[in-house]
Amino acid sequence: MPPLQHAATALGWRGVVIPDVAVLGQQVSAVVRVLDHVHQWRTENGWPPEPDPSWFRSWFEPDFHDQIPVPAVELLGVLVIESSVESALNSCGTLMTLAPCAVVLPAPQPADAWPLIELDYYGIGVVTADTDGADVLIAPEDRSREFGPSLFGRWLQEVLYEQALKLTTQTVRTRN
């Protein structure tokens, strides 16, 4: 199993791991759960994912769109791969406004308590992972409620919805 999947599993994030997502100037991995009942409704009603940034910008113009699609994915968390714990706060600072954020570090890590204490204070999780497994050093907290929902976060759900559908379709094809 890939290290990101091990990290998501260790954190209890049961969902689709979407690697290499560009978010707020960062390359991250997102873990989402597809809401099957919403996906089914959107499919039946001809409302596919809307990842186009121009569509997102039009949401600010209520004259053009009096409604936006119901989210079909839940963002369970964001995983950021880093080589050291010192760069973790920089990597997760703004991402924790969207969902729980955890830094994935190579195993093992030095036992310097200070950076871990600081990350724990901000609610940023730390996981060491490799191809054999993962260990949670600090569980992330969901601080997104403190910041409230945003149109950017809602648009990101559409991008992740599209990516999740692509990944799950590929998985089904591979199994057959």
N, C-alpha and C positions, 0 to 999 in steps of 0.2 A: 504494500500500500504506500502511496506517496506521502511525504512528510506533512503536506498541508491537510490531507484527509485524516492522518493520525492526529494532528493538532485539533481539527474540528471535532473529531470523535472524543478526544480527551476533554474538550471543553463542554461536551454535551450538546453541541450544535448539530443536530440531525437534519441534514439537508444536502443540497447540491453545492459543491465547492466550485466556484467560478474563478479561475485564475486570471491574472493579468488584466484587471479592470482599472482604467484610468479614472481616478477620483481626486479632485482638488489638487492636481499636480503630482499625485502619487500613483505608483503602480501597486495595486493591492489585490488581494483575493477576497471575494465575498462569499459568504455562506447564506444561502436562501432556502426557504421552504416554499414550494409551489402550492398555492391554495387551490386544490383540485376543483372544488365547487365553483370558485370564481373563474378559474381557467375554462371550465366546461361552459359556464354561462357566456363568457366573452367569446369563446369559439362559436357557440350556437348563434350568437347575435352579431357576428362579423366584426368584432372589436379586437384585432390582433395587438401585439405589443406596439407601443408608440415611442420608439427610441430616438426619433429624429429631433435634433436640437431645435429646429425651426418650429416644430409642433410644441415643444416645451415653451419656447418664447411666446407663442400665441396664447398660452394659458394666462398670461398677464393681461390679455385683452378680453375682458368678459363679453364684449360685443360679438366676438368671433366664436367663443366656446362658452356656453353656459353650463357645461359639465365636463368633467374629466373622467377617464376610465377608472373603474374600481381597481385597486391594486390586486394583482394576481399572485404576488410573491410577498413574503415576509422576510425582511433582512434580519437574519439571526445574529450576524456578526461580521466583523472585518478582520482579516488576518494580514499582517504586514511582516514580510520577511526582512530581517536585519541580521547583520553579522555580529553586532555587540549590543548589549543592553543600554549603553550610553546614548545611542542614537534613537532609542525607542520613543522617548517623549516627543521629539521633533516629528517623528513619523505618525504618531497617533493623535497629536494635539487637536486638530480640527475634525478628524474622522470620528472621534468619540461623540460628536454632536449628532451623528447619524445612527449609530448602533454601538453595541459593545465592541471594543477594539482590543485585539491581542497581538503582541509582537511574537513572531516565531523565530527562535534563535537555534543555531546548531547546538547539538548536545555534545559534550557537557559544557557548562558555563562556570567561570570562576565564582567563588562564593563571596563576592563583595556585596554586603547588605545594603549600602546606601542607595544605589540606583533603583533597587527593587522597592525600597521603602518609598521613594519618591513616586514611582509608577503606581504603587498601590494607593497612595494618597489621591492620585488623579483618577483612579478607577481603571487604569490600563492593565490588561492581563499580560502575563509572560508565560510562554510555553517553549520548552526545548523539544525539538523533534528531529527525527531522521527516518530512514526507511524501515527501521525496526519498531518504532513506536514514538510516543510523546509523553512528556511529563508536564503537568501544570504547576508552575512555580507560584503564580499569582492568578487567581480567577478574575476575569474582567467584570466590571460593573456596567449596567446599562444606565448611562447618564443622559441618553438622548431625550428622555422626558423633561429634563431640566431645561433643554433648549427648545423644545417644541418641534412640531412638524414644519417642514419647509417645502416649497415647490421644487427646489433642487433635489431634496431627498425623494420626493414623489417621482420626479423624472428618472432618478437613478433606479428606482424600482422597475420602471418600464424597460430600461437598458438591461437590467439583470433578469427580468422576465424573458426578454428575447434570448439572452445568452443561456438561461436555464433550459429553455425549450430546445435550443440547438444541441446542448450537451445531453439532454435526456433522449432526444431523437437519435443521436449518434450512439448512445449506450444501447438502445433498443436494437438498432441495426447491427451492432457488433455482436450482440447475444444471439441473433438469429442466424 
